[in-house]
């Protein structure tokens, strides 16, 4: 993992958009649509691979380059969307892990009901 963090990435994406006067186009709706499109492009890379081929995707130099590129696009749009909505992605992700710990206790195959407001 990189020593740089999501704050660095958020700030770089803000500066990139501002330098190109794109901020007005980076609405939550547009960012969600772009994020969805990029996830689709990532999905396309794996669509017809066998499970074994998918597990070894990063051993194929061309596929690995494309996977990294699409993951970066997904990360960029997700980070930009969270920034526009005022969501701390790291806090939200850890809160979701905590919620899932309560919903899916170890040793049990049956989920426990947790209210959405407990997120």
Residue frames relative to the residue before (quaternion, step in Angstrom):
aa qw qx qy qz dx dy dz
X 1.0000 0.0000 0.0000 0.0000 0.00 0.00 0.00
X 0.5387 -0.6436 0.4577 0.2935 3.51 -1.15 0.71
X 0.5073 -0.6255 0.4976 0.3221 3.55 -1.23 0.47
X 0.5824 0.5481 -0.3815 0.4635 3.55 1.23 -0.35
X 0.2605 -0.7948 0.5327 0.1293 3.57 -1.11 0.58
X 0.7475 -0.4060 0.2820 0.4437 3.55 -1.32 -0.06
X 0.5884 0.5552 -0.3782 0.4500 3.59 1.10 -0.53
X 0.6370 0.5155 -0.3226 0.4738 3.59 0.97 -0.84
X 0.6696 0.4961 -0.2955 0.4671 3.56 0.93 -0.94
X 0.6364 0.5266 -0.3255 0.4601 3.58 0.91 -0.90
X 0.6836 0.4886 -0.2906 0.4577 3.58 0.85 -0.95
X 0.6459 0.5099 -0.3222 0.4679 3.59 0.99 -0.78
X 0.6662 0.4908 -0.3038 0.4722 3.59 0.98 -0.81
X 0.6021 0.5390 -0.3521 0.4722 3.59 1.06 -0.68
X 0.6829 0.4882 -0.2840 0.4633 3.58 0.86 -0.99
X 0.6315 0.5381 -0.3262 0.4530 3.58 0.99 -0.85
X 0.6877 0.4713 -0.2787 0.4768 3.59 0.88 -0.96
X 0.6583 0.5188 -0.3127 0.4469 3.59 0.93 -0.87
X 0.6519 0.5322 -0.3128 0.4404 3.59 0.96 -0.85
X 0.7398 0.3746 -0.2034 0.5206 3.58 1.18 -0.55
X 0.4090 -0.7305 0.4422 0.3217 3.55 1.37 0.08
X 0.3621 0.7528 -0.4667 0.2905 3.58 1.03 0.84
X 0.4313 0.7457 -0.4472 0.2406 3.58 1.21 -0.30
X 0.6538 0.5237 -0.3270 0.4373 3.60 0.97 -0.77
X 0.6666 0.4816 -0.3009 0.4829 3.59 1.19 -0.44
X 0.6369 0.5363 -0.3210 0.4514 3.56 1.23 -0.40
X 0.1355 0.7756 -0.5911 0.1753 3.53 0.52 1.25
X 0.6547 -0.5051 0.3591 0.4329 3.61 -1.13 0.41
X 0.6438 0.5240 -0.3316 0.4483 3.61 0.91 -0.84
X 0.6961 0.4686 -0.2826 0.4648 3.59 0.81 -0.96
X 0.6592 0.5105 -0.3114 0.4560 3.57 0.99 -0.78
X 0.6248 0.5141 -0.3388 0.4801 3.60 1.03 -0.72
X 0.6533 0.5069 -0.3198 0.4625 3.59 0.93 -0.83
X 0.6618 0.4915 -0.3044 0.4772 3.59 0.94 -0.85
X 0.6256 0.5357 -0.3305 0.4609 3.58 1.01 -0.80
X 0.6522 0.5155 -0.3033 0.4657 3.55 0.94 -0.91
X 0.6471 0.5177 -0.3161 0.4618 3.59 0.96 -0.83
X 0.6767 0.4884 -0.2953 0.4652 3.58 0.94 -0.86
X 0.6113 0.5137 -0.3540 0.4870 3.60 1.06 -0.66
X 0.6185 0.5408 -0.3356 0.4609 3.58 1.07 -0.70
X 0.6550 0.4988 -0.3141 0.4728 3.59 0.99 -0.79
X 0.6277 0.5108 -0.3275 0.4876 3.58 1.08 -0.69
X 0.6313 0.5352 -0.3194 0.4616 3.56 0.98 -0.87
X 0.6281 0.5653 -0.3288 0.4218 3.56 0.97 -0.88
X 0.6315 0.5507 -0.3338 0.4319 3.59 1.05 -0.73
X 0.7637 0.3692 -0.1796 0.4981 3.58 1.11 -0.69
X 0.4110 0.7851 -0.4241 0.1866 3.55 1.26 -0.44
X 0.8262 0.2265 -0.1037 0.5053 3.60 0.69 -0.97
X 0.4443 0.6752 -0.4732 0.3503 3.58 1.19 0.34
X 0.4738 -0.6079 0.5408 0.3371 3.52 -1.20 0.51
X 0.6639 -0.4784 0.3582 0.4496 3.62 -1.18 0.25
X 0.6523 0.5152 -0.3154 0.4578 3.59 0.99 -0.78
X 0.6488 0.5046 -0.3171 0.4731 3.60 0.96 -0.84
X 0.6448 0.5218 -0.3235 0.4554 3.58 0.98 -0.80
X 0.6532 0.5119 -0.3153 0.4603 3.60 0.97 -0.81
X 0.7407 0.3822 -0.2057 0.5127 3.58 1.14 -0.60
X 0.2783 0.8138 -0.4788 0.1763 3.58 1.27 0.23
X 0.7070 0.4784 -0.2784 0.4402 3.59 0.93 -0.83
X 0.5719 0.5706 -0.3858 0.4456 3.60 1.28 0.05
X 0.6263 0.4751 -0.3209 0.5282 3.57 1.32 -0.27
X 0.4250 -0.7551 0.4245 0.2626 3.64 -0.30 1.19
X 0.6855 0.4721 -0.3049 0.4629 3.62 0.85 -0.86
X 0.6667 0.4830 -0.3013 0.4811 3.58 0.89 -0.90
X 0.6328 0.5388 -0.3315 0.4464 3.59 0.95 -0.83
X 0.6378 0.5176 -0.3268 0.4674 3.59 0.96 -0.86
X 0.6819 0.4898 -0.2862 0.4617 3.59 0.89 -0.93
X 0.6271 0.5253 -0.3348 0.4676 3.60 1.01 -0.78
X 0.6572 0.4996 -0.3128 0.4697 3.60 0.87 -0.90
X 0.6574 0.5247 -0.3088 0.4441 3.57 0.93 -0.91
X 0.6987 0.4525 -0.2757 0.4808 3.60 0.89 -0.89
X 0.6159 0.5233 -0.3536 0.4710 3.60 1.04 -0.68
X 0.6256 0.5264 -0.3360 0.4676 3.58 1.03 -0.74
X 0.6417 0.5141 -0.3300 0.4636 3.60 0.93 -0.82
X 0.6415 0.5146 -0.3185 0.4714 3.58 0.96 -0.89
X 0.6692 0.5031 -0.2974 0.4589 3.57 0.88 -0.95
X 0.6404 0.5293 -0.3284 0.4493 3.58 0.96 -0.82
X 0.7175 0.4401 -0.2715 0.4667 3.58 0.75 -1.00
X 0.6317 0.5198 -0.3419 0.4625 3.61 1.01 -0.70
X 0.6593 0.5008 -0.3037 0.4716 3.58 0.95 -0.87
X 0.6599 0.5016 -0.3062 0.4681 3.57 0.94 -0.87
X 0.6402 0.5193 -0.3223 0.4654 3.61 0.97 -0.82
X 0.6594 0.4996 -0.3093 0.4690 3.59 0.87 -0.92
X 0.6279 0.5344 -0.3290 0.4603 3.58 1.01 -0.80
X 0.6824 0.4918 -0.2888 0.4572 3.58 0.85 -0.96
X 0.7287 0.4166 -0.2309 0.4921 3.59 1.09 -0.72
X 0.4569 -0.7048 0.4345 0.3252 3.58 1.27 -0.10
X 0.4422 0.6811 -0.4592 0.3600 3.58 1.13 0.65
X 0.3019 -0.7085 0.6096 0.1880 3.56 -0.95 0.94
X 0.3522 -0.7869 0.4691 0.1914 3.57 -0.24 1.29
X 0.6563 0.5077 -0.3256 0.4533 3.59 0.92 -0.82
X 0.6633 0.4885 -0.3074 0.4764 3.59 0.91 -0.86
X 0.6507 0.5123 -0.3170 0.4622 3.59 0.94 -0.85
X 0.6587 0.5092 -0.3119 0.4578 3.60 0.96 -0.84
X 0.6803 0.4661 -0.2987 0.4804 3.61 0.91 -0.82
X 0.6089 0.5325 -0.3532 0.4701 3.59 1.08 -0.64
X 0.6432 0.5137 -0.3153 0.4722 3.58 1.04 -0.76
X 0.6188 0.5194 -0.3468 0.4765 3.60 1.00 -0.74
X 0.6504 0.5155 -0.3166 0.4594 3.60 0.91 -0.91
X 0.6520 0.5063 -0.3120 0.4704 3.57 0.95 -0.88
X 0.6762 0.4888 -0.2930 0.4668 3.59 0.92 -0.87
X 0.5717 0.5679 -0.3794 0.4547 3.60 1.13 -0.55
X 0.6852 0.4587 -0.2728 0.4956 3.60 1.01 -0.81
X 0.6738 0.5097 -0.2951 0.4462 3.59 1.00 -0.83
X 0.8025 0.1911 -0.0588 0.5622 3.57 0.98 -0.87
X 0.0694 -0.8272 0.5566 0.0329 3.60 0.39 1.17
X 0.5681 -0.5921 0.4411 0.3635 3.56 -1.11 0.66
X 0.7860 0.3189 -0.2499 0.4670 3.52 -1.12 0.74
X 0.7066 0.3884 -0.2574 0.5325 3.59 1.26 0.00
X 0.3003 -0.7550 0.5553 0.1774 3.56 -0.94 0.86
X 0.6513 0.5074 -0.3038 0.4755 3.58 1.28 -0.24
X 0.3956 -0.7177 0.5125 0.2565 3.62 -0.71 1.00
X 0.3531 -0.6937 0.5900 0.2145 3.54 -1.25 0.60
X 0.4658 -0.6815 0.4812 0.2950 3.60 -0.90 0.88
X 0.0092 -0.7633 0.6454 -0.0273 3.55 -0.91 1.03
X 0.4532 -0.6953 0.4877 0.2706 3.58 -0.83 0.98
X 0.5836 -0.5998 0.4206 0.3502 3.57 -1.07 0.78
X 0.6353 0.5499 -0.3287 0.4313 3.60 1.01 -0.71
X 0.6040 0.5662 -0.3581 0.4316 3.59 1.22 -0.25
X 0.4606 0.6677 -0.4589 0.3627 3.60 1.26 -0.02
